[in-house]
Each structure stands twice: as C-alpha cells, then as structure tokens.
C-alpha cells in the first residue's frame, strides 16, 4: 500500500490522467493545456490510438478516439520538431507527434542554432532525440534559424523558418 499513493501521484502529474478519461472529458482537458503541455501530452499518446494530434504553425489540433476534437492556440512561439536521420525518413509538413516516427531513437547529438538575421548563436549543446526520434524546439515566431546537428562525425545543416505557414515537421536533415 505504501507504493500506491506515489503511483497515483505520478500518474496524475505525468499527464496520464488526461488519457484515462475518468473525470474530465479528454477533449475539454486538452483544450485547457498550454501549447507546451499539449505537446508533452501528445507524446504520451504516441502510437496508442487514443488521439491523433497535429501541430500547425498557429494551433495544436487533437482528435480523440471517440470523435471529439480540441484545439490549443499557439501564439507566442513556433514549434519545430526535427528528426535528424542517417538512412530512413518520411515526408511530412505538419508534425503528428502521435504518429510520426524518426529513425534515430534516444540518440544524443550536438546542436547549434543560429539566428540568420543577427548571426547570434541562440542555442549550442547536447540534445537527445525522444522515443519518436524527434527533438522539439520552441522558437520565436517570424524568424529564420540555421540548425546544425552533429552525430558521430556526421553533420546536417538546414535553415528553418518560423514564419507564416512554415512546416513544423522537419524530416529533411540527413546526417552525412
């Protein structure tokens, strides 16, 4: 019994309570999340069939197994979900964190992100791909950023936009 309380607490704080549907309607609960919380929750549903979540430049849209829908506005930042790859990728424009799968799972690599207007390095250091093979970056809107990934002496570089209807799913960065 002493482990039951921490397990319940962990389930409630990990976002899994949202998926269980035992109190709030999942669509209503999802709509009340921040964009960052909605993304985190969508990772919990990766390939479970509980929901399909699509990341658009201005909103995160979810459709649940029961047909209900919810939207979380994305106003302040722009999400770039990037799946660096060596051999296998998939074509995609708008990220589906509940379904998109990148090749490199749980791999640590270096990233350097440079604002192309100011040449300022806005991030540099180690990052790790998630269980879906992607790395999520919340970036300021209306900018252009050069991303460079380095993994085992291989490099991928691409300038990515956070303007207008730019893509949120980046599956074009091959490490060579």
ROSE-4610 file (N, C-alpha, C; in Angstrom, 1 decimal, always signed):
// ROSE-4610
residu = [X/X/X/X/X/X/X/X/X/X/X/X/X/X/X/X/X/X/X/X/X/X/X/X/X/X/X/X/X/X/X/X/X/X/X/X/X/X/X/X/X/X/X/X/X/X/X/X/X/X/X/X/X/X/X/X/X/X/X/X/X/X/X/X/X/X/X/X/X/X/X/X/X/X/X/X/X/X/X/X/X/X/X/X/X/X/X/X/X/X/X/X/X/X/X/X/X/X/X/X/X/X/X/X/X/X/X/X/X/X/X/X/X/X/X/X/X/X/X/X/X/X/X/X/X/X/X/X/X/X/X/X/X/X/X/X/X/X/X/X/X/X/X/X/X/X/X/X/X/X/X/X/X/X/X/X/X/X/X/X/X/X/X/X/X/X/X/X/X/X/X/X/X/X/X/X/X/X/X/X/X/X/X/X/X/X/X/X/X/X/X/X/X/X/X/X/X/X/X/X/X/X/X/X/X/X/X/X/X/X/X/X/X/X/X/X/X/X/X/X/X/X/X/X/X/X/X/X/X/X/X/X/X/X/X/X/X/X/X/X/X/X/X/X/X/X/X/X/X/X/X/X/X/X/X/X/X/X/X/X/X/X/X/X/X/X/X/X/X/X/X/X/X/X/X/X/X/X/X/X/X/X/X/X/X/X/X/X/X/X/X/X/X/X/X/X/X/X/X/X/X/X/X/X/X/X/X/X/X/X/X/X/X/X/X/X/X/X/X/X/X/X/X/X/X/X/X/X/X/X/X/X/X/X/X/X/X/X/X/X/X/X/X/X/X/X/X/X/X/X/X/X/X/X/X/X/X/X/X/X/X/X/X/X/X/X/X/X/X/X/X/X/X/X/X/X/X/X/X/X/X/X/X/X/X/X/X/X/X/X/X/X/X/X/X/X/X/X/X/X/X/X/X/X/X/X/X/X/X/X/X/X/X/X/X/X/X/X/X/X/X/X/X/X/X/X/X/X/X/X/X/X/X/X/X/X/X/X/X/X/X/X/X/X/X/X/X/X/X/X/X/X/X/X/X/X/X/X/X/X/X/X/X/X/X/X/X/X/X/X/X/X/X/X/X/X/X/X/X/X/X/X/X/X/X/X/X/X/X/X/X/X/X/X/X/X/X/X/X/X/X/X/X/X/X/X/X/X/X/X/X/X/X/X/X/X/X/X/X/X/X/X/X/X/X/X/X/X]
num = [1/1/1/2/2/2/3/3/3/4/4/4/5/5/5/6/6/6/7/7/7/8/8/8/9/9/9/10/10/10/11/11/11/12/12/12/13/13/13/14/14/14/15/15/15/16/16/16/17/17/17/18/18/18/19/19/19/20/20/20/21/21/21/22/22/22/23/23/23/24/24/24/25/25/25/26/26/26/27/27/27/28/28/28/29/29/29/30/30/30/31/31/31/32/32/32/33/33/33/34/34/34/35/35/35/36/36/36/37/37/37/38/38/38/39/39/39/40/40/40/41/41/41/42/42/42/43/43/43/44/44/44/45/45/45/46/46/46/47/47/47/48/48/48/49/49/49/50/50/50/51/51/51/52/52/52/53/53/53/54/54/54/55/55/55/56/56/56/57/57/57/58/58/58/59/59/59/60/60/60/61/61/61/62/62/62/63/63/63/64/64/64/65/65/65/66/66/66/67/67/67/68/68/68/69/69/69/70/70/70/71/71/71/72/72/72/73/73/73/74/74/74/75/75/75/76/76/76/77/77/77/78/78/78/79/79/79/80/80/80/81/81/81/82/82/82/83/83/83/84/84/84/85/85/85/86/86/86/87/87/87/88/88/88/89/89/89/90/90/90/91/91/91/92/92/92/93/93/93/94/94/94/95/95/95/96/96/96/97/97/97/98/98/98/99/99/99/100/100/100/101/101/101/102/102/102/103/103/103/104/104/104/105/105/105/106/106/106/107/107/107/108/108/108/109/109/109/110/110/110/111/111/111/112/112/112/113/113/113/114/114/114/115/115/115/116/116/116/117/117/117/118/118/118/119/119/119/120/120/120/121/121/121/122/122/122/123/123/123/124/124/124/125/125/125/126/126/126/127/127/127/128/128/128/129/129/129/130/130/130/131/131/131/132/132/132/133/133/133/134/134/134/135/135/135/136/136/136/137/137/137/138/138/138/139/139/139/140/140/140/141/141/141/142/142/142/143/143/143/144/144/144/145/145/145/146/146/146/147/147/147/148/148/148/149/149/149/150/150/150/151/151/151/152/152/152/153/153/153/154/154/154/155/155/155/156/156/156/157/157/157/158/158/158/159/159/159/160/160/160/161/161/161/162/162/162/163/163/163/164/164/164/165/165/165/166/166/166/167/167/167/168/168/168/169/169/169/170/170/170/171/171/171/172/172/172/173/173/173/174/174/174/175/175/175/176/176/176]
x = [+0.8/+0.0/+0.9/+2.1/+2.9/+3.3/+3.3/+3.6/+2.4/+1.2/+0.1/-0.1/+0.1/+0.0/+1.0/+2.3/+3.2/+2.9/+2.4/+2.0/+0.8/-0.2/-1.3/-0.8/+0.0/+0.6/+1.3/+2.2/+2.9/+2.0/+1.0/+0.0/-0.6/-1.0/-1.7/-0.8/+0.5/+1.4/+2.1/+2.0/+2.7/+1.8/+0.6/-0.3/-1.1/-0.8/-1.6/-3.0/-3.3/-4.7/-5.6/-5.0/-5.8/-6.2/-5.4/-5.7/-6.7/-6.8/-7.6/-9.1/-9.5/-10.9/-11.8/-11.2/-12.1/-12.7/-12.4/-13.1/-13.4/-12.5/-12.8/-12.8/-13.6/-13.7/-12.3/-11.6/-10.2/-10.1/-11.1/-11.0/-11.1/-11.9/-12.0/-10.7/-10.2/-9.0/-7.8/-7.7/-6.7/-6.7/-7.9/-8.1/-7.6/-7.6/-7.1/-5.6/-4.9/-3.4/-2.7/-1.5/-0.6/-0.1/+0.4/+1.0/+2.1/+2.9/+4.0/+3.4/+2.4/+1.7/+1.0/+0.4/-0.3/+0.7/+1.8/+2.9/+3.3/+3.6/+4.0/+3.0/+1.7/+0.6/+0.5/+0.7/+0.6/+1.7/+2.9/+3.9/+3.5/+2.6/+2.1/+1.2/+0.6/-0.3/+0.3/+1.7/+2.4/+2.1/+1.4/+1.0/+0.2/-0.7/-1.6/-3.0/-3.3/-4.6/-5.6/-5.2/-6.1/-6.5/-5.6/-5.8/-4.8/-5.2/-4.3/-4.1/-2.9/-2.5/-1.7/-2.1/-1.3/-0.9/+0.4/+1.0/+1.0/+0.2/+0.1/+0.9/+1.3/+2.0/+1.3/-0.1/-0.8/-1.7/-1.7/-2.5/-2.1/-2.5/-2.3/-3.7/-4.0/-5.3/-5.3/-6.2/-6.3/-7.7/-7.7/-9.0/-8.8/-9.8/-9.8/-10.5/-10.3/-10.8/-12.4/-13.0/-14.5/-15.0/-14.1/-14.5/-14.5/-14.3/-14.3/-13.0/-13.0/-11.9/-11.6/-10.3/-9.9/-8.7/-8.6/-7.6/-6.9/-5.6/-4.8/-4.1/-4.4/-3.8/-2.3/-1.5/+0.0/+0.2/+0.4/+0.5/+1.9/+2.6/+3.9/+5.1/+5.1/+6.2/+5.8/+6.8/+6.6/+7.4/+6.7/+7.3/+8.0/+9.3/+10.0/+10.3/+9.7/+10.0/+10.9/+12.1/+13.2/+13.6/+13.6/+14.1/+15.3/+16.5/+17.7/+17.8/+18.3/+18.4/+19.7/+20.0/+21.1/+20.7/+19.7/+19.3/+17.8/+16.9/+15.5/+14.7/+13.8/+13.0/+11.6/+10.7/+9.4/+9.1/+8.3/+7.9/+6.8/+6.9/+5.9/+6.0/+4.9/+4.9/+4.5/+3.4/+3.0/+3.0/+3.8/+4.1/+2.9/+2.9/+1.9/+2.6/+2.8/+3.5/+2.9/+1.7/+1.1/+1.4/+2.0/+2.2/+3.5/+4.1/+5.4/+6.5/+7.3/+8.4/+9.7/+10.7/+12.0/+12.9/+14.0/+14.9/+15.7/+16.2/+17.2/+16.5/+16.3/+15.6/+16.6/+16.4/+17.2/+18.7/+19.0/+20.4/+20.8/+21.9/+22.5/+23.3/+23.2/+23.9/+24.1/+25.0/+25.2/+24.3/+23.8/+23.1/+23.6/+23.6/+23.9/+22.9/+22.2/+21.1/+21.6/+21.6/+22.0/+20.9/+20.6/+19.6/+20.3/+19.7/+20.3/+20.3/+19.4/+19.4/+20.5/+20.8/+21.7/+23.1/+23.1/+24.2/+24.5/+23.6/+23.7/+23.4/+24.3/+24.0/+23.0/+21.8/+20.8/+20.7/+21.4/+21.5/+22.6/+23.4/+24.5/+24.7/+24.8/+25.0/+24.4/+24.4/+23.9/+22.4/+21.8/+20.3/+20.2/+19.0/+18.7/+17.4/+17.4/+16.1/+15.2/+13.9/+12.9/+12.6/+11.7/+11.3/+10.7/+10.3/+9.7/+10.8/+12.0/+13.1/+13.2/+12.4/+12.3/+12.9/+13.3/+13.7/+12.9/+12.2/+11.3/+12.0/+11.8/+12.4/+11.3/+11.0/+10.1/+10.9/+10.6/+11.4/+10.5/+11.1/+10.4/+9.8/+8.6/+7.9/+8.6/+8.4/+8.8/+10.3/+11.0/+12.5/+13.0/+14.3/+14.9/+16.2/+16.3/+17.4/+18.1/+19.4/+20.2/+20.5/+20.0/+20.2/+21.3/+22.3/+23.4/+23.4/+23.2/+23.3/+24.6/+25.3/+26.5/+26.3/+26.5/+26.4/+27.5/+28.4/+29.4/+30.1/+30.6/+31.4/+30.5/+29.2/+28.3/+27.6/+27.3/+26.6/+25.4/+24.4/+23.3/+23.0/+22.9/+22.6/+21.5/+20.6/+19.5/+18.9/+18.5/+17.9/+16.4/+15.8/+14.4/+13.7/+12.5/+11.7/+10.6/+10.3/+9.2/+8.2/+8.1/+7.3/+6.0/+4.9/+3.6/+3.3/+3.1/+2.6/+3.8/+4.9/+6.1/+5.8/+6.6/+6.4/+6.8/+6.2/+6.5/+7.2/+7.2/+7.8/+9.0/+10.2/+11.4/+12.0/+11.9/+12.4/+13.4/+14.0/+14.9/+16.4/+16.7/+18.1/+18.9/+19.5/+20.3/+21.7/+22.1/+23.5/+24.4/+25.4/+26.3/+27.7]
y = [-1.2/+0.0/+1.3/+1.2/+2.4/+2.9/+2.0/+2.4/+2.9/+2.7/+3.1/+4.6/+5.3/+6.7/+7.4/+7.1/+7.7/+7.3/+6.1/+5.7/+6.5/+6.8/+7.6/+9.0/+9.6/+10.9/+11.0/+10.0/+10.0/+10.0/+9.2/+9.1/+10.5/+11.1/+12.4/+13.5/+13.5/+14.6/+14.3/+13.1/+12.8/+13.1/+13.5/+13.7/+12.5/+11.4/+10.2/+10.2/+11.0/+11.1/+11.7/+12.5/+13.1/+12.0/+11.0/+10.0/+9.0/+8.9/+7.8/+8.1/+9.4/+9.8/+9.6/+9.4/+9.0/+10.2/+11.5/+12.6/+13.6/+14.4/+15.4/+14.7/+15.3/+14.9/+15.2/+14.2/+14.4/+15.6/+15.8/+17.0/+18.3/+18.4/+19.6/+19.8/+18.8/+18.9/+19.3/+18.7/+19.0/+20.5/+21.0/+22.4/+23.4/+23.0/+23.9/+23.9/+23.0/+23.0/+24.1/+24.4/+25.3/+24.6/+25.2/+24.5/+23.5/+23.9/+23.0/+21.8/+22.0/+20.9/+20.0/+20.6/+19.8/+18.9/+19.5/+18.7/+17.5/+17.8/+16.8/+15.7/+16.1/+15.1/+14.3/+14.9/+14.2/+13.1/+13.4/+12.3/+11.1/+11.3/+10.2/+9.3/+9.9/+9.1/+8.6/+8.7/+8.3/+6.8/+6.6/+5.3/+4.5/+5.1/+4.4/+4.3/+5.2/+5.2/+6.0/+6.5/+7.3/+8.7/+9.2/+10.5/+10.7/+11.6/+12.0/+13.5/+13.9/+15.3/+15.8/+17.0/+17.6/+19.0/+19.3/+20.6/+21.5/+22.5/+23.5/+24.7/+25.7/+26.8/+27.7/+27.7/+28.6/+27.8/+26.5/+25.7/+24.2/+23.6/+22.2/+21.6/+20.7/+20.1/+18.6/+18.2/+16.9/+16.3/+15.1/+14.3/+13.1/+12.8/+11.7/+10.5/+9.3/+8.0/+8.1/+8.9/+8.9/+10.0/+10.6/+11.6/+13.0/+13.3/+14.6/+15.3/+16.6/+17.4/+18.5/+18.9/+20.1/+20.8/+22.1/+22.9/+23.7/+23.8/+24.6/+25.7/+27.0/+28.0/+28.1/+28.4/+28.6/+30.0/+30.9/+32.3/+32.9/+32.6/+33.2/+32.6/+31.3/+30.6/+29.7/+29.1/+28.3/+27.0/+25.8/+24.5/+24.0/+23.7/+22.9/+21.5/+20.5/+19.1/+18.5/+18.2/+17.8/+16.4/+15.6/+14.2/+14.1/+14.4/+14.1/+12.6/+12.3/+10.9/+10.5/+9.2/+8.8/+8.1/+7.2/+6.4/+6.5/+6.6/+6.5/+7.7/+8.2/+9.3/+9.2/+10.1/+10.1/+11.6/+11.8/+13.1/+13.6/+14.8/+15.4/+16.9/+17.6/+19.0/+19.5/+19.0/+19.4/+18.2/+18.3/+17.2/+16.6/+15.3/+14.5/+13.7/+14.3/+13.6/+12.3/+12.1/+10.8/+9.7/+10.1/+9.1/+9.2/+10.4/+10.5/+9.7/+9.0/+8.2/+8.5/+9.0/+9.2/+8.0/+7.9/+6.8/+6.7/+7.8/+7.8/+8.0/+7.0/+7.0/+7.1/+8.0/+8.2/+8.3/+9.1/+9.4/+10.8/+10.9/+12.2/+12.8/+14.1/+14.7/+16.2/+16.8/+18.3/+19.0/+20.2/+21.1/+22.5/+23.2/+24.7/+25.4/+26.3/+27.1/+28.5/+29.1/+30.4/+31.2/+32.4/+33.3/+33.9/+33.7/+34.1/+35.6/+36.3/+37.8/+38.5/+37.9/+38.6/+37.8/+36.6/+35.7/+35.3/+35.5/+35.2/+33.7/+33.0/+31.6/+31.6/+31.1/+31.1/+29.8/+28.7/+27.5/+26.7/+26.1/+25.3/+24.3/+23.0/+22.0/+20.6/+19.7/+18.4/+18.4/+17.6/+17.3/+15.8/+15.3/+13.9/+13.7/+12.8/+12.5/+11.8/+11.9/+11.3/+9.9/+9.2/+7.8/+7.8/+9.0/+9.1/+9.5/+9.7/+10.1/+11.6/+12.3/+13.8/+14.6/+15.8/+16.8/+18.0/+18.4/+19.6/+20.9/+21.9/+23.2/+24.3/+25.0/+26.1/+27.3/+27.9/+29.0/+30.3/+31.5/+32.7/+32.7/+33.2/+33.3/+34.3/+34.2/+35.1/+35.3/+34.2/+34.2/+33.1/+33.1/+32.1/+31.6/+30.4/+29.8/+28.7/+28.8/+27.7/+26.7/+25.5/+24.3/+23.5/+23.1/+22.2/+21.1/+19.9/+18.7/+18.0/+17.5/+16.7/+15.4/+14.3/+13.0/+12.1/+11.6/+10.7/+11.1/+12.3/+12.9/+13.1/+13.0/+13.3/+14.6/+15.4/+16.7/+16.9/+17.6/+18.0/+19.5/+20.3/+21.7/+22.2/+23.0/+23.5/+24.8/+25.7/+26.9/+26.7/+26.9/+26.6/+27.9/+28.1/+29.3/+29.0/+30.1/+30.1/+31.2/+31.4/+32.5/+31.8/+32.5/+32.2/+30.7/+30.0/+28.7/+27.7/+28.0/+27.1/+25.8/+24.8/+23.4/+23.3/+22.4/+22.1/+20.8/+19.9/+18.6/+18.6/+18.5/+18.6/+17.2/+16.6/+15.3/+15.3/+16.4/+16.6/+16.7/+16.5/+16.8/+15.5/+15.1/+13.8/+14.1/+13.3/+13.3/+12.6/+13.4/+12.8/+13.3]
z = [+0.0/+0.0/+0.0/+0.6/+0.6/-0.8/-1.8/-3.1/-4.0/-3.5/-4.2/-4.3/-3.2/-3.3/-4.2/-4.1/-5.1/-6.6/-6.8/-8.2/-8.6/-7.8/-8.2/-8.4/-7.6/-7.7/-9.1/-9.4/-10.6/-11.8/-11.8/-12.9/-13.1/-12.0/-12.2/-12.6/-12.2/-12.6/-13.9/-14.4/-15.7/-16.9/-16.6/-17.7/-18.2/-17.6/-18.0/-17.5/-16.5/-16.0/-17.1/-18.0/-19.1/-20.0/-20.2/-21.2/-20.6/-19.3/-18.7/-18.8/-18.9/-19.1/-17.9/-16.7/-15.6/-14.9/-15.3/-14.7/-15.8/-16.2/-17.3/-18.6/-19.5/-20.9/-21.5/-22.1/-22.6/-23.5/-24.4/-25.3/-24.6/-23.6/-22.8/-22.0/-21.4/-20.6/-21.5/-22.7/-23.6/-24.0/-24.3/-24.7/-23.7/-22.4/-21.4/-21.1/-21.9/-21.7/-22.4/-21.9/-22.7/-23.9/-24.9/-26.1/-25.7/-24.7/-24.3/-23.6/-22.7/-22.1/-23.1/-24.1/-25.1/-25.9/-26.2/-26.9/-26.0/-24.7/-23.8/-23.7/-23.6/-23.5/-24.8/-26.0/-27.2/-27.3/-26.7/-26.7/-25.9/-24.9/-24.1/-25.0/-26.0/-26.8/-28.1/-28.2/-29.4/-29.7/-30.9/-31.4/-30.5/-29.6/-28.8/-29.3/-30.3/-30.8/-30.0/-28.9/-28.0/-28.7/-29.4/-30.0/-31.2/-32.1/-33.2/-33.0/-32.9/-32.6/-33.8/-34.3/-35.4/-35.0/-35.2/-34.9/-36.1/-36.0/-37.1/-36.6/-37.5/-37.0/-36.0/-36.0/-35.1/-34.1/-34.1/-33.2/-33.1/-32.0/-31.9/-31.9/-32.8/-33.0/-32.6/-31.8/-31.3/-31.7/-32.2/-32.4/-31.6/-30.8/-29.9/-30.5/-29.9/-30.4/-30.5/-29.6/-29.6/-30.5/-31.3/-32.3/-31.8/-30.5/-30.0/-30.5/-30.5/-31.0/-30.0/-30.1/-29.2/-29.9/-29.7/-30.2/-29.1/-29.2/-28.3/-29.2/-29.0/-29.8/-29.5/-30.5/-30.4/-30.8/-29.9/-30.2/-30.1/-29.0/-28.7/-29.4/-29.7/-30.2/-31.4/-32.0/-33.1/-32.8/-33.0/-32.7/-34.0/-33.9/-34.9/-34.3/-34.8/-34.4/-35.5/-35.1/-36.1/-35.8/-36.9/-36.8/-37.7/-37.2/-37.9/-38.3/-39.4/-39.8/-40.6/-40.6/-41.3/-42.6/-42.6/-43.7/-44.1/-43.1/-43.3/-42.8/-43.6/-43.2/-43.8/-43.5/-44.1/-44.5/-45.6/-46.0/-45.0/-44.6/-43.7/-43.7/-43.5/-43.4/-42.0/-41.5/-40.2/-39.2/-38.2/-37.3/-36.6/-36.6/-35.9/-34.8/-33.6/-32.5/-32.1/-32.4/-32.0/-33.1/-34.2/-35.2/-35.9/-36.1/-36.8/-36.0/-36.8/-36.2/-36.9/-36.2/-36.8/-36.6/-37.4/-37.4/-36.1/-35.6/-34.5/-33.2/-32.5/-31.2/-30.0/-29.1/-27.9/-28.2/-29.2/-29.6/-29.2/-28.5/-28.1/-29.2/-29.5/-30.5/-30.2/-30.8/-30.7/-31.6/-31.1/-32.0/-31.8/-32.9/-32.8/-33.6/-33.0/-33.7/-33.8/-35.0/-35.2/-35.9/-35.3/-35.9/-37.2/-38.3/-39.6/-39.8/-39.1/-39.3/-38.4/-37.3/-36.4/-36.3/-36.8/-36.7/-35.2/-34.3/-32.9/-32.8/-32.0/-31.7/-30.5/-30.8/-29.7/-28.9/-29.4/-28.6/-29.1/-28.2/-28.6/-27.4/-27.8/-26.8/-27.1/-26.2/-26.4/-26.3/-27.2/-27.2/-27.4/-27.1/-27.3/-28.0/-29.0/-29.6/-28.7/-28.8/-28.0/-28.5/-27.9/-28.3/-29.7/-30.2/-31.6/-32.6/-32.1/-33.0/-33.3/-32.6/-32.9/-31.7/-32.0/-30.9/-31.2/-30.1/-30.2/-29.8/-30.6/-30.3/-30.4/-29.3/-29.3/-29.6/-30.8/-31.3/-31.4/-31.4/-31.6/-33.0/-33.2/-34.5/-35.3/-36.6/-37.7/-37.7/-37.7/-37.8/-38.7/-39.0/-39.8/-39.0/-38.8/-37.9/-38.7/-38.6/-39.1/-38.0/-38.3/-37.4/-37.9/-37.0/-37.4/-36.3/-36.8/-35.9/-36.2/-35.2/-35.3/-34.5/-35.2/-34.5/-35.1/-34.3/-34.7/-36.0/-36.0/-37.1/-38.4/-38.2/-39.4/-39.0/-40.1/-39.8/-40.8/-40.3/-41.1/-40.8/-41.8/-41.6/-42.5/-42.0/-42.7/-42.1/-42.9/-42.4/-42.4/-41.2/-41.0/-40.6/-41.2/-41.0/-39.9/-39.2/-38.2/-38.6/-39.9/-40.4/-41.0/-40.9/-41.5/-41.4/-42.5/-42.5/-42.8/-42.2/-42.4/-41.7/-42.2/-41.7/-40.3/-39.6/-38.2/-38.0/-39.1/-39.0/-40.0/-39.4/-40.3/-40.3/-41.5/-41.7/-42.9/-43.2/-44.3/-43.9/-42.7/-42.2/-42.1/-43.2/-43.2/-42.8/-41.8/-41.3/-42.2/-42.8/-43.7/-43.4]
